[in-house]
Protein backbone atom coordinates (compact mmCIF):
# COMPACT_ATOMS: atom_id res chain seq x y z
CA UNK A 1 0.00 0.00 0.00
CA UNK A 2 1.02 3.61 -0.47
CA UNK A 3 0.70 6.22 2.24
CA UNK A 4 1.92 9.72 3.05
CA UNK A 5 3.83 10.95 6.10
CA UNK A 6 3.16 14.54 7.12
CA UNK A 7 5.30 16.16 9.82
CA UNK A 8 3.83 19.27 11.49
CA UNK A 9 6.52 21.74 12.57
CA UNK A 10 6.08 25.14 14.18
CA UNK A 11 8.80 27.48 15.31
CA UNK A 12 7.28 28.61 18.60
CA UNK A 13 7.87 26.37 21.61
CA UNK A 14 7.67 27.57 25.20
CA UNK A 15 10.17 25.03 26.55
CA UNK A 16 12.55 24.83 23.59
CA UNK A 17 12.56 27.90 21.28
CA UNK A 18 13.16 27.25 17.55
CA UNK A 19 12.88 23.52 18.25
CA UNK A 20 12.53 22.33 14.61
CA UNK A 21 15.95 23.81 13.80
CA UNK A 22 17.77 22.48 16.88
CA UNK A 23 21.02 20.89 15.75
CA UNK A 24 21.24 17.11 16.15
CA UNK A 25 24.47 15.66 14.83
CA UNK A 26 24.84 18.35 12.18
CA UNK A 27 21.25 18.34 10.93
CA UNK A 28 18.14 20.28 12.06
CA UNK A 29 15.80 18.16 14.16
CA UNK A 30 12.93 18.33 11.68
CA UNK A 31 15.26 17.04 8.96
CA UNK A 32 16.30 14.16 11.24
CA UNK A 33 12.63 13.29 11.73
CA UNK A 34 11.94 13.39 7.98
CA UNK A 35 14.93 11.22 7.16
CA UNK A 36 13.88 8.69 9.78
CA UNK A 37 10.32 8.68 8.41
CA UNK A 38 11.70 8.15 4.89
CA UNK A 39 12.96 4.74 6.06
CA UNK A 40 9.31 3.65 6.36
CA UNK A 41 7.20 2.53 3.40
CA UNK A 42 5.77 6.01 2.82
CA UNK A 43 5.51 7.17 -0.77
CA UNK A 44 5.75 10.82 0.29
CA UNK A 45 7.35 12.39 3.37
CA UNK A 46 6.58 16.10 3.72
CA UNK A 47 7.06 18.68 6.46
CA UNK A 48 4.11 21.04 7.06
CA UNK A 49 5.67 24.13 8.64
CA UNK A 50 4.77 27.66 9.68
CA UNK A 51 8.04 29.49 9.04
CA UNK A 52 10.20 30.14 5.98
CA UNK A 53 13.32 29.22 7.96
CA UNK A 54 12.03 25.66 8.37
CA UNK A 55 11.25 25.54 4.64
CA UNK A 56 14.79 26.63 3.84
CA UNK A 57 16.33 24.05 6.20
CA UNK A 58 14.26 21.28 4.61
CA UNK A 59 15.04 22.36 1.04
CA UNK A 60 18.75 22.58 1.83
CA UNK A 61 18.69 18.94 2.93
CA UNK A 62 16.49 17.47 0.21
CA UNK A 63 13.33 17.23 2.32
CA UNK A 64 9.94 18.14 0.83
CA UNK A 65 8.04 20.84 2.74
CA UNK A 66 4.97 23.05 2.42
CA UNK A 67 4.41 26.40 4.12
CA UNK A 68 1.13 26.60 6.06
CA UNK A 69 -0.61 29.38 7.96
CA UNK A 70 1.06 30.37 11.25
CA UNK A 71 -2.20 30.62 13.23
CA UNK A 72 -3.28 26.95 13.30
CA UNK A 73 -4.36 25.93 16.84
CA UNK A 74 -3.10 22.34 16.47
CA UNK A 75 -0.96 20.05 14.37
CA UNK A 76 -4.11 18.39 12.99
CA UNK A 77 -5.31 21.73 11.60
CA UNK A 78 -1.91 22.28 10.02
CA UNK A 79 -1.99 18.87 8.37
CA UNK A 80 -5.52 19.46 7.08
CA UNK A 81 -4.22 22.50 5.20
CA UNK A 82 -1.22 20.50 3.96
CA UNK A 83 -3.56 17.86 2.50
CA UNK A 84 -5.08 20.59 0.36
CA UNK A 85 -1.72 22.02 -0.67
CA UNK A 86 -0.60 18.54 -1.77
CA UNK A 87 -3.95 17.76 -3.47
CA UNK A 88 -4.29 14.46 -1.60
CA UNK A 89 -7.33 12.32 -2.46
CA UNK A 90 -9.81 11.74 0.36
CA UNK A 91 -8.92 8.05 0.68
CA UNK A 92 -5.17 8.71 1.04
CA UNK A 93 -3.74 7.33 4.28
CA UNK A 94 -1.82 10.10 6.05
CA UNK A 95 0.45 9.39 9.03
CA UNK A 96 1.09 12.28 11.40
CA UNK A 97 4.66 11.97 12.69
CA UNK A 98 5.50 14.60 15.31
CA UNK A 99 8.33 16.96 14.39
CA UNK A 100 10.13 16.33 17.68
CA UNK A 101 10.53 12.53 17.27
CA UNK A 102 13.95 12.05 15.62
CA UNK A 103 14.12 8.48 16.96
CA UNK A 104 10.72 7.39 15.63
CA UNK A 105 10.70 3.74 14.58
CA UNK A 106 9.97 3.45 10.82
CA UNK A 107 8.33 0.10 11.54
CA UNK A 108 5.84 1.81 13.87
CA UNK A 109 4.94 4.27 11.12
CA UNK A 110 4.27 1.36 8.76
CA UNK A 111 2.21 -0.51 11.37
CA UNK A 112 -0.08 2.45 12.13
CA UNK A 113 -0.61 3.06 8.40
CA UNK A 114 -1.40 -0.59 7.69
CA UNK A 115 -3.74 -0.79 10.71
CA UNK A 116 -5.85 2.01 9.23
CA UNK A 117 -5.71 0.70 5.66
CA UNK A 118 -7.11 -2.66 6.80
CA UNK A 119 -10.25 -1.04 8.27
CA UNK A 120 -12.18 0.89 5.59
CA UNK A 121 -14.93 1.80 8.09
CA UNK A 122 -12.45 3.46 10.48
CA UNK A 123 -11.12 6.98 9.81
CA UNK A 124 -8.18 7.04 12.21
CA UNK A 125 -5.57 4.85 13.90
CA UNK A 126 -2.88 5.24 16.55
CA UNK A 127 -0.57 3.11 18.71
CA UNK A 128 0.01 1.97 22.29
CA UNK A 129 2.25 -0.29 24.34
CA UNK A 130 1.85 -2.10 27.66
CA UNK A 131 2.65 -0.30 30.92
CA UNK A 132 4.77 -2.37 33.28
CA UNK A 133 5.55 0.23 35.93
CA UNK A 134 3.10 1.44 38.57
CA UNK A 135 4.71 4.89 38.56
CA UNK A 136 3.90 5.29 34.87
CA UNK A 137 0.40 3.96 35.49
CA UNK A 138 -0.23 6.72 38.06
CA UNK A 139 1.54 9.49 36.11
CA UNK A 140 -0.96 11.96 34.56
CA UNK A 141 1.58 12.79 31.86
CA UNK A 142 1.38 9.16 30.69
CA UNK A 143 -1.83 8.92 28.67
CA UNK A 144 -3.67 5.61 28.99
CA UNK A 145 -6.03 3.96 26.49
CA UNK A 146 -8.47 1.07 26.85
CA UNK A 147 -9.62 -1.00 23.87
CA UNK A 148 -12.62 -3.01 22.79
CA UNK A 149 -12.46 -6.63 21.55
CA UNK A 150 -11.67 -5.45 18.00
CA UNK A 151 -8.70 -3.33 19.10
CA UNK A 152 -10.45 0.02 18.80
CA UNK A 153 -10.17 2.73 21.44
CA UNK A 154 -12.93 2.99 24.04
CA UNK A 155 -11.38 5.90 25.94
CA UNK A 156 -8.15 7.82 26.53
CA UNK A 157 -7.32 9.29 29.94
CA UNK A 158 -4.56 10.75 32.07
CA UNK A 159 -6.01 8.84 35.04
CA UNK A 160 -5.07 5.24 35.94
CA UNK A 161 -7.09 3.17 33.48
CA UNK A 162 -8.42 0.54 33.88
CA UNK A 163 -8.77 0.73 37.66
CA UNK A 164 -8.62 -2.60 39.48
CA UNK A 165 -11.33 -2.21 42.14
CA UNK A 166 -10.24 -5.20 44.24
CA UNK A 167 -6.52 -4.88 43.65
CA UNK A 168 -5.75 -1.40 44.92
CA UNK A 169 -2.22 -0.45 43.86
CA UNK A 170 -0.29 -3.71 43.41
CA UNK A 171 3.53 -3.79 43.31
CA UNK A 172 3.18 -5.13 39.75
CA UNK A 173 0.41 -4.60 37.22
CA UNK A 174 -1.91 -7.58 36.51
CA UNK A 175 -1.16 -9.18 33.15
CA UNK A 176 -4.70 -10.40 32.43
CA UNK A 177 -5.80 -6.84 31.56
CA UNK A 178 -2.63 -4.85 30.89
CA UNK A 179 -2.75 -1.08 31.06
CA UNK A 180 -1.75 0.54 27.76
CA UNK A 181 0.22 3.72 27.26
CA UNK A 182 -0.90 5.76 24.29
CA UNK A 183 1.81 6.66 21.76
CA UNK A 184 1.28 10.00 20.01
CA UNK A 185 1.39 8.87 16.40
CA UNK A 186 -1.75 8.98 14.25
CA UNK A 187 -2.90 7.89 10.83
CA UNK A 188 -5.95 9.42 9.16
CA UNK A 189 -7.71 9.23 5.85
CA UNK A 190 -7.13 12.60 4.23
CA UNK A 191 -10.87 13.24 3.89
CA UNK A 192 -11.39 12.79 7.63
CA UNK A 193 -8.33 14.92 8.40
CA UNK A 194 -9.99 17.76 6.48
CA UNK A 195 -13.20 17.29 8.49
CA UNK A 196 -11.59 16.90 11.92
CA UNK A 197 -10.78 20.62 12.53
CA UNK A 198 -14.44 21.48 11.84
CA UNK A 199 -15.73 19.18 14.60
CA UNK A 200 -16.76 20.94 17.78
CA UNK A 201 -14.35 20.40 20.69
CA UNK A 202 -15.83 18.03 23.24
CA UNK A 203 -16.14 18.60 27.02
CA UNK A 204 -14.02 15.50 27.65
CA UNK A 205 -11.30 16.85 25.37
CA UNK A 206 -11.18 20.08 27.38
CA UNK A 207 -11.17 18.25 30.74
CA UNK A 208 -8.41 15.78 29.83
CA UNK A 209 -6.61 18.08 27.37
CA UNK A 210 -6.55 15.22 24.85
CA UNK A 211 -7.53 16.14 21.30
CA UNK A 212 -8.25 12.54 20.24
CA UNK A 213 -11.27 12.45 22.56
CA UNK A 214 -13.03 14.74 20.08
CA UNK A 215 -13.02 11.88 17.58
CA UNK A 216 -14.68 9.45 20.00
CA UNK A 217 -17.12 12.10 21.24
CA UNK A 218 -18.49 12.55 17.72
CA UNK A 219 -18.96 8.81 17.22
CA UNK A 220 -15.92 7.99 15.09
CA UNK A 221 -13.65 5.02 15.78
CA UNK A 222 -9.90 4.92 16.38
CA UNK A 223 -8.05 1.66 15.69
CA UNK A 224 -5.05 1.00 17.93
CA UNK A 225 -1.90 -0.90 17.00
CA UNK A 226 -0.33 -2.40 20.14
CA UNK A 227 3.45 -2.60 19.85
CA UNK A 228 5.76 -4.62 22.05
CA UNK A 229 8.21 -1.82 22.72
CA UNK A 230 8.15 1.81 23.81
CA UNK A 231 9.02 4.46 21.21
CA UNK A 232 12.29 6.40 21.18
CA UNK A 233 12.78 9.57 23.19
CA UNK A 234 10.90 12.64 21.98
CA UNK A 235 12.30 16.15 22.42
CA UNK A 236 10.32 18.52 24.66
CA UNK A 237 13.05 20.04 26.84
CA UNK A 238 16.76 20.94 26.66
CA UNK A 239 17.45 17.78 28.67
CA UNK A 240 15.64 15.66 26.07
CA UNK A 241 17.66 17.35 23.31
CA UNK A 242 20.91 16.52 25.08
CA UNK A 243 19.93 12.83 25.35
CA UNK A 244 19.04 12.61 21.67
CA UNK A 245 22.26 14.35 20.67
CA UNK A 246 24.20 11.70 22.57
CA UNK A 247 22.42 9.02 20.54
CA UNK A 248 23.60 10.55 17.26
TASULTA-V722510 format. One record per residue. RES is the residue in one letter. SS is DSSP state (H for helix, E for strand, - for the rest). PHI is phi as a letter, one per 40 degrees, with the letter a starting at -180 (none if undefined). BURIAL is 1 if it has 24 or more other C-alpha atoms within 12 Angstrom, else 0. Layout:
RES,SS,PHI,BURIAL
RES,SS,PHI,BURIAL
//
This chain:
X,-,none,0
X,-,b,0
X,-,a,1
X,E,b,1
X,E,b,1
X,E,b,1
X,E,b,1
X,E,c,1
X,E,a,1
X,-,b,1
X,-,c,1
X,-,c,0
X,-,a,0
X,-,c,0
X,-,c,0
X,-,a,0
X,-,d,0
X,-,f,1
X,H,d,1
X,H,d,1
X,H,c,1
X,-,d,1
X,E,c,1
X,E,b,1
X,-,f,0
X,-,g,0
X,E,b,1
X,E,c,1
X,H,d,1
X,H,c,1
X,H,c,1
X,H,d,1
X,H,c,1
X,H,c,1
X,H,c,1
X,H,c,1
X,H,c,1
X,-,c,1
X,-,c,0
X,-,c,1
X,-,c,1
X,-,c,1
X,-,c,0
X,E,b,1
X,E,b,1
X,E,b,1
X,E,c,1
X,E,b,1
X,E,b,1
X,-,b,1
X,-,a,1
X,H,c,0
X,H,c,0
X,H,c,1
X,H,d,1
X,H,c,1
X,H,c,1
X,H,c,1
X,H,c,0
X,H,c,0
X,-,b,0
X,-,g,0
X,-,b,1
X,E,c,1
X,E,a,1
X,E,b,1
X,E,c,1
X,-,b,1
X,-,c,1
X,-,c,0
X,-,b,0
X,-,c,0
X,-,c,0
X,-,a,1
X,H,c,1
X,H,c,1
X,H,c,1
X,H,c,1
X,H,c,1
X,H,c,1
X,H,c,1
X,H,c,1
X,H,d,1
X,H,c,0
X,H,c,0
X,-,c,1
X,-,f,0
X,-,c,1
X,-,c,0
X,-,d,0
X,-,c,1
X,-,c,1
X,E,c,1
X,E,b,1
X,E,b,1
X,E,c,1
X,-,b,1
X,-,c,1
X,-,c,1
X,-,b,1
X,-,b,1
X,-,c,1
X,-,b,1
X,-,d,1
X,-,c,1
X,H,d,1
X,H,c,1
X,H,c,1
X,H,d,1
X,H,d,1
X,H,c,1
X,H,c,1
X,H,c,1
X,H,c,1
X,H,d,1
X,H,c,1
X,H,d,1
X,-,c,0
X,-,b,1
X,-,c,0
X,-,c,0
X,-,b,1
X,-,c,1
X,E,a,1
X,E,a,1
X,E,a,1
X,E,a,1
X,E,a,1
X,E,a,1
X,E,c,1
X,-,c,1
X,-,b,0
X,-,b,0
X,H,c,1
X,H,c,0
X,H,c,1
X,H,c,1
X,H,c,1
X,-,c,0
X,-,c,0
X,-,c,0
X,-,c,1
X,-,c,1
X,E,b,1
X,E,b,1
X,E,b,1
X,E,b,1
X,-,c,0
X,-,c,0
X,-,c,0
X,-,g,1
X,E,b,1
X,E,c,1
X,E,c,1
X,E,a,1
X,E,b,1
X,E,a,1
X,-,c,1
X,-,c,1
X,-,d,1
X,-,a,1
X,-,c,1
X,-,c,0
X,-,c,0
X,-,d,0
X,-,c,0
X,-,b,0
X,-,g,0
X,-,b,0
X,-,c,0
X,-,c,0
X,-,b,0
X,-,c,1
X,-,d,0
X,-,c,0
X,-,c,0
X,-,a,0
X,-,c,1
X,-,c,1
X,E,b,1
X,E,c,1
X,E,c,1
X,E,b,1
X,E,c,1
X,E,b,1
X,E,b,1
X,E,b,1
X,E,b,1
X,E,c,1
X,H,d,1
X,H,c,1
X,H,c,1
X,H,c,1
X,H,c,1
X,H,c,1
X,H,d,1
X,-,c,1
X,-,c,0
X,-,c,0
X,-,c,0
X,-,c,0
X,-,c,0
X,H,d,0
X,H,c,0
X,H,d,0
X,H,c,0
X,H,c,0
X,H,c,0
X,-,f,0
X,-,b,1
X,-,c,1
X,-,c,1
X,H,c,1
X,H,c,1
X,H,c,1
X,H,c,1
X,H,d,1
X,-,c,0
X,-,g,0
X,-,c,1
X,-,b,1
X,E,b,1
X,E,c,1
X,E,b,1
X,E,c,1
X,E,c,1
X,E,b,1
X,-,c,0
X,-,b,0
X,-,c,0
X,-,c,1
X,-,c,0
X,-,c,1
X,-,c,1
X,-,b,1
X,-,b,1
X,-,b,0
X,H,d,0
X,H,c,0
X,H,c,1
X,H,c,1
X,H,c,0
X,H,c,0
X,H,c,1
X,H,c,1
X,H,c,0
X,H,d,0
X,-,c,0
//
